[in-house]
Amino acid sequence: MGRRTSHRRKHRRRSHRDSHAEGGAPRPILSHPLVPGEDADWIDTPTGLSSLCEHLEKTGIFAYDTEFIGEESYYAKTCVLQVATTDRVALVDPLAMEDISPLLSLVADPNVVTIVHAGQQDLEPVVRHLQVAPQNIFDTQIAAGLVGYPWPISLTKLITAVLGHDIGGKLTFSEWDARPLTPMQMRYAADDVRYLPAVHVALNEKLEELERVDWAQYEFASLTRAEAFRFDVQTATKRVCRNKSPRKKELQRIQALVTVRDRLAEAANEPPRTIMPDDCILSLARNPLETAEQLGELRGFPRDIARAHGDDIIDAITTAADLTPVSIRRTSLEESEANWRQELDGAWALFSAWCVGNDLSPGLVTSRPVFTDWYLACRKGQAPKDGPMTTTWRAEISAAIADLLDRNTTLEFSFSDKLHGRREVP
C-alpha cells in the first residue's frame, strides 16, 4: 500500500508545482461592504483559535470550508480550515493543534449559521470528531440551483455570476499539508470563504423574492443528518454498479463486498479502492471465487489484502445470498423503443425548459432517470411511486407536467431578458 500512496503523492506534488509555476499575481480583492479586504490570519495556537471562535460566535454567522487530502486515507486528512465573516478571514491549522473541536462545535451550534459551498465533504469532520451532526447550514451551491443557476455550479463561477468578480483559478489538488503554506495557497484558501457571506446575502434575498426559503431549508436539512456522512451500502452499491443492472445474486455479492471493503478500509485507514478496486468487485460478483488463494490470483486484486483478509472476503461472497438486495433502477422497455425514446427526450426537454423558465436548475430538481420513471407512470395513467417527484416542493414543479398530460393545463413560454414559463388553467 505504501507504493500506491507514494504514486498518488507524486501526482499531487507535480500538480502543486505546476500550479505555482503557471500562477501569476493574485486577482485584486473585490471592494464590497460584505467582503473583508485584509489578508487572512493564520491560526495555529489554542489561544488564537479560542479568540477566533469568540468572534465567530458573537457574529452568529460565518463562512466555512476545508482543504484536505482525500486520496491517501479512509477519512480525508483535513489540512486547513477556512472561516470568514464580513470583517475577517482566518485560516486554521489543524496539523498544529490537537483539538479543533471549538471551531467544529460552532458548525454544530443551531444558533450559529454556517455558510458552505458544496459542503458535504467539508462538514464530515464535525460528525467524526464530535459525534453530532452539523446544524443551521446554508449551502450556496444548493441555494444557487433553487434560484436558477446551473447545477452544480462551482464557487468561482457563482462568485462571478452573483458579484461580477473573477477570483481566478483554483488550487484544489495542492499539497495542503505542506508547511509553511505558500502565499498562493493562502490566498486561494482564503478566497474560498472570503466571498461567501456576500454571496449568501444575495442568494437569500433571491430565495425570499421567489418564496423559496422553505425549499432551501428542506434541502439544507440533508446536511444536518449524521447518517448522511457515514457509509451507506445502497449508495456504495450503486456507485460500483454504475449504469449496469446486475442479476439478483450478483447484486447481493456486490453489496456484501462493498460492505466488507468499507469495514477493512476504515480499520486500515485506507481508501476503499485500495482494499478492493471496483472492477474486482464486479468480477467477483459475476464469477465468485472459493478460496483466498484464488483471490490473490485475480487480476488487479491487491495480493496483500488477499493474504491478510481473503477469508473474510470469501465469507462475504458465500453468505451474500442471505442479504436483501438494495433497490437498483432497471431500464424500462419503453426506453429502448424508438417512439418512446423520442417522446421521453421531448418530455425531459420540456420539463427542463419549464424549470429554467421558473428560475430553477433542472438537475437540482431531479435526474433524468427519476423523471423518466415518474413520467411513464403519469403517461400510462398510473399513480407514480412515492419519490422526489411526488413529495415536498418538487411536487409543485412536477404538477405542471402532470396536469399537461391530464389536459388540465397549458404551458406557455415567453422571452424578455430571459426564458419565462407560465401555466394556463382552462
Contacts in CASP RR format, 6 or more apart in sequence:
PFRMAT RR
TARGET T0000
AUTHOR 0000-0000-0000
METHOD contacts of the structure
MODEL  1
MGRRTSHRRKHRRRSHRDSHAEGGAPRPILSHPLVPGEDADWIDTPTGLS
SLCEHLEKTGIFAYDTEFIGEESYYAKTCVLQVATTDRVALVDPLAMEDI
SPLLSLVADPNVVTIVHAGQQDLEPVVRHLQVAPQNIFDTQIAAGLVGYP
WPISLTKLITAVLGHDIGGKLTFSEWDARPLTPMQMRYAADDVRYLPAVH
VALNEKLEELERVDWAQYEFASLTRAEAFRFDVQTATKRVCRNKSPRKKE
LQRIQALVTVRDRLAEAANEPPRTIMPDDCILSLARNPLETAEQLGELRG
FPRDIARAHGDDIIDAITTAADLTPVSIRRTSLEESEANWRQELDGAWAL
FSAWCVGNDLSPGLVTSRPVFTDWYLACRKGQAPKDGPMTTTWRAEISAA
IADLLDRNTTLEFSFSDKLHGRREVP
1 268 0 8 1.000
1 270 0 8 1.000
1 274 0 8 1.000
1 302 0 8 1.000
1 304 0 8 1.000
4 274 0 8 1.000
5 72 0 8 1.000
8 71 0 8 1.000
8 72 0 8 1.000
9 72 0 8 1.000
12 69 0 8 1.000
12 71 0 8 1.000
12 173 0 8 1.000
12 174 0 8 1.000
12 175 0 8 1.000
13 175 0 8 1.000
15 173 0 8 1.000
15 174 0 8 1.000
16 171 0 8 1.000
16 173 0 8 1.000
16 174 0 8 1.000
16 175 0 8 1.000
16 178 0 8 1.000
19 171 0 8 1.000
19 173 0 8 1.000
19 174 0 8 1.000
19 184 0 8 1.000
20 182 0 8 1.000
20 184 0 8 1.000
23 184 0 8 1.000
26 184 0 8 1.000
26 187 0 8 1.000
26 188 0 8 1.000
27 165 0 8 1.000
27 166 0 8 1.000
27 167 0 8 1.000
27 168 0 8 1.000
29 35 0 8 1.000
29 37 0 8 1.000
29 194 0 8 1.000
30 163 0 8 1.000
30 165 0 8 1.000
30 195 0 8 1.000
31 37 0 8 1.000
32 163 0 8 1.000
32 165 0 8 1.000
32 198 0 8 1.000
33 86 0 8 1.000
34 86 0 8 1.000
34 197 0 8 1.000
34 198 0 8 1.000
34 201 0 8 1.000
35 86 0 8 1.000
35 163 0 8 1.000
35 194 0 8 1.000
35 195 0 8 1.000
35 197 0 8 1.000
35 198 0 8 1.000
36 84 0 8 1.000
36 85 0 8 1.000
36 86 0 8 1.000
36 87 0 8 1.000
36 88 0 8 1.000
36 89 0 8 1.000
36 194 0 8 1.000
37 89 0 8 1.000
37 194 0 8 1.000
38 88 0 8 1.000
38 89 0 8 1.000
39 89 0 8 1.000
39 186 0 8 1.000
39 187 0 8 1.000
39 190 0 8 1.000
40 82 0 8 1.000
40 89 0 8 1.000
40 90 0 8 1.000
40 91 0 8 1.000
40 186 0 8 1.000
40 187 0 8 1.000
40 189 0 8 1.000
40 190 0 8 1.000
40 194 0 8 1.000
41 52 0 8 1.000
41 88 0 8 1.000
41 89 0 8 1.000
41 90 0 8 1.000
41 91 0 8 1.000
42 90 0 8 1.000
42 91 0 8 1.000
42 93 0 8 1.000
42 186 0 8 1.000
43 49 0 8 1.000
43 52 0 8 1.000
43 90 0 8 1.000
43 91 0 8 1.000
43 92 0 8 1.000
43 93 0 8 1.000
44 92 0 8 1.000
44 93 0 8 1.000
44 96 0 8 1.000
44 97 0 8 1.000
45 96 0 8 1.000
45 97 0 8 1.000
46 97 0 8 1.000
46 99 0 8 1.000
49 92 0 8 1.000
49 97 0 8 1.000
49 100 0 8 1.000
49 102 0 8 1.000
49 103 0 8 1.000
50 102 0 8 1.000
52 83 0 8 1.000
52 90 0 8 1.000
52 92 0 8 1.000
52 103 0 8 1.000
53 102 0 8 1.000
53 103 0 8 1.000
53 106 0 8 1.000
55 85 0 8 1.000
55 88 0 8 1.000
56 62 0 8 1.000
56 83 0 8 1.000
56 85 0 8 1.000
56 103 0 8 1.000
56 106 0 8 1.000
56 112 0 8 1.000
57 106 0 8 1.000
57 109 0 8 1.000
57 112 0 8 1.000
59 85 0 8 1.000
59 86 0 8 1.000
59 87 0 8 1.000
60 111 0 8 1.000
60 112 0 8 1.000
60 113 0 8 1.000
61 85 0 8 1.000
61 112 0 8 1.000
61 113 0 8 1.000
61 114 0 8 1.000
61 115 0 8 1.000
61 197 0 8 1.000
61 200 0 8 1.000
62 83 0 8 1.000
62 84 0 8 1.000
62 85 0 8 1.000
62 106 0 8 1.000
62 112 0 8 1.000
62 113 0 8 1.000
62 114 0 8 1.000
62 115 0 8 1.000
62 197 0 8 1.000
63 82 0 8 1.000
63 83 0 8 1.000
63 84 0 8 1.000
63 85 0 8 1.000
63 114 0 8 1.000
63 115 0 8 1.000
63 116 0 8 1.000
63 193 0 8 1.000
63 194 0 8 1.000
63 196 0 8 1.000
63 197 0 8 1.000
63 200 0 8 1.000
64 81 0 8 1.000
64 82 0 8 1.000
64 83 0 8 1.000
64 107 0 8 1.000
64 114 0 8 1.000
64 115 0 8 1.000
64 116 0 8 1.000
64 122 0 8 1.000
64 193 0 8 1.000
65 81 0 8 1.000
65 82 0 8 1.000
65 83 0 8 1.000
65 116 0 8 1.000
65 117 0 8 1.000
65 119 0 8 1.000
65 122 0 8 1.000
65 189 0 8 1.000
65 192 0 8 1.000
65 193 0 8 1.000
65 196 0 8 1.000
66 78 0 8 1.000
66 79 0 8 1.000
66 80 0 8 1.000
66 81 0 8 1.000
66 82 0 8 1.000
66 121 0 8 1.000
66 122 0 8 1.000
66 125 0 8 1.000
67 78 0 8 1.000
67 79 0 8 1.000
67 80 0 8 1.000
67 82 0 8 1.000
67 174 0 8 1.000
67 176 0 8 1.000
67 189 0 8 1.000
67 192 0 8 1.000
68 76 0 8 1.000
68 77 0 8 1.000
68 78 0 8 1.000
68 79 0 8 1.000
68 121 0 8 1.000
68 176 0 8 1.000
69 76 0 8 1.000
69 77 0 8 1.000
69 79 0 8 1.000
69 176 0 8 1.000
69 177 0 8 1.000
70 76 0 8 1.000
70 77 0 8 1.000
70 271 0 8 1.000
71 271 0 8 1.000
72 271 0 8 1.000
73 269 0 8 1.000
73 270 0 8 1.000
73 271 0 8 1.000
74 265 0 8 1.000
74 266 0 8 1.000
74 268 0 8 1.000
74 269 0 8 1.000
74 270 0 8 1.000
74 271 0 8 1.000
74 272 0 8 1.000
75 124 0 8 1.000
75 128 0 8 1.000
75 269 0 8 1.000
76 121 0 8 1.000
76 124 0 8 1.000
77 177 0 8 1.000
78 94 0 8 1.000
78 125 0 8 1.000
79 94 0 8 1.000
79 95 0 8 1.000
79 176 0 8 1.000
79 177 0 8 1.000
80 91 0 8 1.000
80 92 0 8 1.000
80 93 0 8 1.000
80 94 0 8 1.000
80 176 0 8 1.000
80 181 0 8 1.000
80 189 0 8 1.000
81 91 0 8 1.000
81 92 0 8 1.000
81 94 0 8 1.000
81 100 0 8 1.000
81 103 0 8 1.000
82 89 0 8 1.000
82 90 0 8 1.000
82 91 0 8 1.000
82 92 0 8 1.000
82 189 0 8 1.000
82 190 0 8 1.000
82 192 0 8 1.000
82 193 0 8 1.000
83 89 0 8 1.000
83 90 0 8 1.000
83 92 0 8 1.000
83 103 0 8 1.000
83 193 0 8 1.000
84 90 0 8 1.000
84 190 0 8 1.000
84 193 0 8 1.000
84 194 0 8 1.000
84 196 0 8 1.000
84 197 0 8 1.000
85 197 0 8 1.000
86 197 0 8 1.000
86 198 0 8 1.000
89 190 0 8 1.000
89 193 0 8 1.000
89 194 0 8 1.000
91 181 0 8 1.000
91 186 0 8 1.000
91 189 0 8 1.000
91 190 0 8 1.000
92 100 0 8 1.000
92 103 0 8 1.000
93 179 0 8 1.000
94 100 0 8 1.000
95 177 0 8 1.000
95 179 0 8 1.000
100 129 0 8 1.000
101 129 0 8 1.000
101 130 0 8 1.000
104 125 0 8 1.000
104 126 0 8 1.000
104 129 0 8 1.000
104 130 0 8 1.000
105 130 0 8 1.000
106 112 0 8 1.000
106 114 0 8 1.000
107 114 0 8 1.000
107 123 0 8 1.000
107 126 0 8 1.000
107 134 0 8 1.000
107 135 0 8 1.000
107 137 0 8 1.000
108 126 0 8 1.000
108 130 0 8 1.000
108 132 0 8 1.000
108 133 0 8 1.000
108 134 0 8 1.000
108 135 0 8 1.000
109 135 0 8 1.000
109 136 0 8 1.000
110 135 0 8 1.000
110 136 0 8 1.000
111 136 0 8 1.000
112 136 0 8 1.000
113 136 0 8 1.000
113 137 0 8 1.000
113 138 0 8 1.000
114 134 0 8 1.000
114 135 0 8 1.000
114 136 0 8 1.000
114 137 0 8 1.000
114 138 0 8 1.000
115 138 0 8 1.000
115 139 0 8 1.000
115 140 0 8 1.000
115 196 0 8 1.000
115 197 0 8 1.000
115 200 0 8 1.000
116 122 0 8 1.000
116 123 0 8 1.000
116 137 0 8 1.000
116 138 0 8 1.000
116 139 0 8 1.000
116 140 0 8 1.000
116 196 0 8 1.000
116 223 0 8 1.000
117 139 0 8 1.000
117 140 0 8 1.000
117 141 0 8 1.000
117 155 0 8 1.000
117 158 0 8 1.000
117 192 0 8 1.000
117 196 0 8 1.000
118 139 0 8 1.000
118 141 0 8 1.000
118 152 0 8 1.000
118 155 0 8 1.000
119 137 0 8 1.000
119 139 0 8 1.000
119 141 0 8 1.000
119 223 0 8 1.000
120 223 0 8 1.000
120 228 0 8 1.000
120 229 0 8 1.000
123 134 0 8 1.000
123 137 0 8 1.000
123 223 0 8 1.000
123 229 0 8 1.000
124 229 0 8 1.000
126 132 0 8 1.000
126 133 0 8 1.000
126 134 0 8 1.000
127 133 0 8 1.000
127 134 0 8 1.000
127 226 0 8 1.000
127 229 0 8 1.000
127 230 0 8 1.000
128 229 0 8 1.000
131 226 0 8 1.000
132 226 0 8 1.000
133 224 0 8 1.000
133 225 0 8 1.000
133 226 0 8 1.000
133 229 0 8 1.000
134 223 0 8 1.000
134 224 0 8 1.000
135 224 0 8 1.000
136 224 0 8 1.000
137 220 0 8 1.000
137 223 0 8 1.000
137 224 0 8 1.000
138 200 0 8 1.000
138 204 0 8 1.000
138 216 0 8 1.000
138 220 0 8 1.000
139 219 0 8 1.000
139 220 0 8 1.000
139 223 0 8 1.000
140 155 0 8 1.000
140 158 0 8 1.000
140 196 0 8 1.000
140 199 0 8 1.000
140 200 0 8 1.000
140 203 0 8 1.000
141 151 0 8 1.000
141 152 0 8 1.000
141 153 0 8 1.000
141 155 0 8 1.000
141 158 0 8 1.000
142 216 0 8 1.000
142 219 0 8 1.000
142 220 0 8 1.000
142 364 0 8 1.000
143 200 0 8 1.000
143 203 0 8 1.000
143 204 0 8 1.000
143 207 0 8 1.000
143 216 0 8 1.000
144 151 0 8 1.000
144 153 0 8 1.000
144 158 0 8 1.000
144 203 0 8 1.000
144 361 0 8 1.000
145 151 0 8 1.000
145 153 0 8 1.000
145 360 0 8 1.000
145 361 0 8 1.000
145 364 0 8 1.000
146 207 0 8 1.000
146 210 0 8 1.000
146 212 0 8 1.000
146 215 0 8 1.000
146 216 0 8 1.000
146 219 0 8 1.000
146 360 0 8 1.000
146 361 0 8 1.000
146 364 0 8 1.000
147 203 0 8 1.000
147 206 0 8 1.000
147 207 0 8 1.000
147 210 0 8 1.000
147 212 0 8 1.000
147 359 0 8 1.000
148 356 0 8 1.000
148 359 0 8 1.000
148 360 0 8 1.000
148 361 0 8 1.000
149 158 0 8 1.000
149 161 0 8 1.000
149 361 0 8 1.000
150 361 0 8 1.000
151 361 0 8 1.000
151 362 0 8 1.000
151 363 0 8 1.000
151 364 0 8 1.000
153 161 0 8 1.000
155 192 0 8 1.000
155 196 0 8 1.000
156 166 0 8 1.000
156 167 0 8 1.000
156 168 0 8 1.000
156 169 0 8 1.000
156 170 0 8 1.000
158 199 0 8 1.000
159 165 0 8 1.000
159 166 0 8 1.000
159 167 0 8 1.000
159 195 0 8 1.000
159 199 0 8 1.000
160 166 0 8 1.000
160 167 0 8 1.000
162 198 0 8 1.000
162 199 0 8 1.000
162 202 0 8 1.000
162 203 0 8 1.000
163 195 0 8 1.000
163 198 0 8 1.000
163 199 0 8 1.000
163 202 0 8 1.000
165 195 0 8 1.000
167 191 0 8 1.000
167 195 0 8 1.000
169 188 0 8 1.000
170 188 0 8 1.000
171 184 0 8 1.000
171 185 0 8 1.000
171 188 0 8 1.000
171 189 0 8 1.000
174 185 0 8 1.000
174 188 0 8 1.000
176 185 0 8 1.000
176 189 0 8 1.000
178 185 0 8 1.000
181 189 0 8 1.000
204 213 0 8 1.000
207 213 0 8 1.000
207 215 0 8 1.000
207 216 0 8 1.000
210 359 0 8 1.000
212 393 0 8 1.000
214 393 0 8 1.000
215 392 0 8 1.000
215 393 0 8 1.000
218 392 0 8 1.000
218 393 0 8 1.000
222 228 0 8 1.000
231 262 0 8 1.000
231 266 0 8 1.000
233 255 0 8 1.000
233 258 0 8 1.000
233 259 0 8 1.000
233 326 0 8 1.000
234 326 0 8 1.000
234 327 0 8 1.000
236 258 0 8 1.000
236 259 0 8 1.000
236 262 0 8 1.000
237 251 0 8 1.000
237 254 0 8 1.000
237 255 0 8 1.000
237 258 0 8 1.000
237 326 0 8 1.000
237 328 0 8 1.000
238 326 0 8 1.000
238 328 0 8 1.000
239 278 0 8 1.000
240 254 0 8 1.000
240 258 0 8 1.000
240 278 0 8 1.000
240 281 0 8 1.000
240 282 0 8 1.000
241 251 0 8 1.000
241 254 0 8 1.000
241 328 0 8 1.000
244 282 0 8 1.000
245 328 0 8 1.000
245 329 0 8 1.000
245 330 0 8 1.000
245 331 0 8 1.000
246 254 0 8 1.000
246 285 0 8 1.000
246 286 0 8 1.000
246 328 0 8 1.000
248 325 0 8 1.000
249 320 0 8 1.000
249 321 0 8 1.000
250 285 0 8 1.000
250 286 0 8 1.000
251 285 0 8 1.000
251 325 0 8 1.000
251 326 0 8 1.000
251 328 0 8 1.000
252 320 0 8 1.000
252 321 0 8 1.000
252 323 0 8 1.000
252 325 0 8 1.000
253 284 0 8 1.000
253 285 0 8 1.000
253 288 0 8 1.000
253 317 0 8 1.000
253 320 0 8 1.000
254 281 0 8 1.000
254 282 0 8 1.000
254 285 0 8 1.000
255 320 0 8 1.000
255 323 0 8 1.000
255 325 0 8 1.000
255 326 0 8 1.000
256 316 0 8 1.000
256 317 0 8 1.000
256 319 0 8 1.000
256 320 0 8 1.000
256 323 0 8 1.000
257 276 0 8 1.000
257 281 0 8 1.000
257 284 0 8 1.000
257 285 0 8 1.000
257 313 0 8 1.000
257 316 0 8 1.000
257 317 0 8 1.000
257 320 0 8 1.000
258 272 0 8 1.000
258 281 0 8 1.000
259 316 0 8 1.000
260 309 0 8 1.000
260 312 0 8 1.000
260 313 0 8 1.000
260 316 0 8 1.000
261 272 0 8 1.000
261 275 0 8 1.000
261 276 0 8 1.000
261 281 0 8 1.000
262 272 0 8 1.000
264 270 0 8 1.000
264 275 0 8 1.000
264 276 0 8 1.000
264 305 0 8 1.000
264 309 0 8 1.000
264 312 0 8 1.000
265 271 0 8 1.000
265 272 0 8 1.000
265 274 0 8 1.000
265 275 0 8 1.000
268 275 0 8 1.000
274 302 0 8 1.000
275 302 0 8 1.000
275 305 0 8 1.000
276 301 0 8 1.000
276 302 0 8 1.000
276 305 0 8 1.000
276 313 0 8 1.000
277 300 0 8 1.000
277 301 0 8 1.000
279 300 0 8 1.000
280 298 0 8 1.000
280 300 0 8 1.000
280 301 0 8 1.000
283 298 0 8 1.000
283 299 0 8 1.000
284 298 0 8 1.000
284 317 0 8 1.000
288 317 0 8 1.000
289 295 0 8 1.000
289 298 0 8 1.000
289 314 0 8 1.000
289 317 0 8 1.000
290 314 0 8 1.000
291 314 0 8 1.000
292 306 0 8 1.000
292 307 0 8 1.000
292 310 0 8 1.000
292 311 0 8 1.000
292 313 0 8 1.000
292 314 0 8 1.000
293 306 0 8 1.000
295 301 0 8 1.000
295 306 0 8 1.000
295 310 0 8 1.000
295 313 0 8 1.000
295 314 0 8 1.000
296 303 0 8 1.000
296 306 0 8 1.000
296 307 0 8 1.000
296 310 0 8 1.000
298 306 0 8 1.000
305 313 0 8 1.000
306 313 0 8 1.000
329 369 0 8 1.000
329 373 0 8 1.000
332 372 0 8 1.000
332 373 0 8 1.000
332 376 0 8 1.000
334 340 0 8 1.000
334 341 0 8 1.000
334 344 0 8 1.000
334 376 0 8 1.000
335 341 0 8 1.000
335 344 0 8 1.000
335 372 0 8 1.000
343 379 0 8 1.000
344 372 0 8 1.000
344 375 0 8 1.000
344 376 0 8 1.000
347 371 0 8 1.000
347 375 0 8 1.000
347 401 0 8 1.000
348 368 0 8 1.000
348 371 0 8 1.000
348 372 0 8 1.000
348 375 0 8 1.000
350 401 0 8 1.000
350 411 0 8 1.000
351 362 0 8 1.000
351 371 0 8 1.000
351 375 0 8 1.000
351 398 0 8 1.000
351 401 0 8 1.000
352 362 0 8 1.000
353 413 0 8 1.000
353 419 0 8 1.000
353 421 0 8 1.000
354 397 0 8 1.000
354 400 0 8 1.000
354 401 0 8 1.000
354 411 0 8 1.000
354 421 0 8 1.000
355 361 0 8 1.000
355 362 0 8 1.000
355 363 0 8 1.000
355 365 0 8 1.000
355 397 0 8 1.000
356 362 0 8 1.000
356 419 0 8 1.000
357 413 0 8 1.000
357 418 0 8 1.000
357 419 0 8 1.000
357 420 0 8 1.000
357 421 0 8 1.000
358 397 0 8 1.000
358 421 0 8 1.000
360 397 0 8 1.000
365 394 0 8 1.000
365 397 0 8 1.000
366 374 0 8 1.000
366 388 0 8 1.000
366 389 0 8 1.000
366 394 0 8 1.000
366 398 0 8 1.000
370 387 0 8 1.000
370 388 0 8 1.000
370 389 0 8 1.000
371 389 0 8 1.000
373 384 0 8 1.000
373 385 0 8 1.000
374 384 0 8 1.000
374 387 0 8 1.000
374 389 0 8 1.000
374 390 0 8 1.000
374 398 0 8 1.000
375 401 0 8 1.000
377 383 0 8 1.000
377 384 0 8 1.000
377 385 0 8 1.000
378 384 0 8 1.000
378 401 0 8 1.000
378 402 0 8 1.000
378 405 0 8 1.000
379 405 0 8 1.000
384 390 0 8 1.000
388 394 0 8 1.000
389 395 0 8 1.000
389 398 0 8 1.000
390 398 0 8 1.000
400 409 0 8 1.000
400 411 0 8 1.000
400 423 0 8 1.000
403 409 0 8 1.000
403 423 0 8 1.000
403 425 0 8 1.000
404 410 0 8 1.000
404 411 0 8 1.000
408 425 0 8 1.000
408 426 0 8 1.000
409 423 0 8 1.000
409 424 0 8 1.000
409 425 0 8 1.000
409 426 0 8 1.000
410 423 0 8 1.000
410 424 0 8 1.000
410 426 0 8 1.000
411 421 0 8 1.000
411 422 0 8 1.000
411 423 0 8 1.000
411 424 0 8 1.000
412 421 0 8 1.000
412 422 0 8 1.000
412 423 0 8 1.000
412 424 0 8 1.000
413 419 0 8 1.000
413 420 0 8 1.000
413 421 0 8 1.000
413 422 0 8 1.000
414 420 0 8 1.000
414 421 0 8 1.000
414 422 0 8 1.000
END
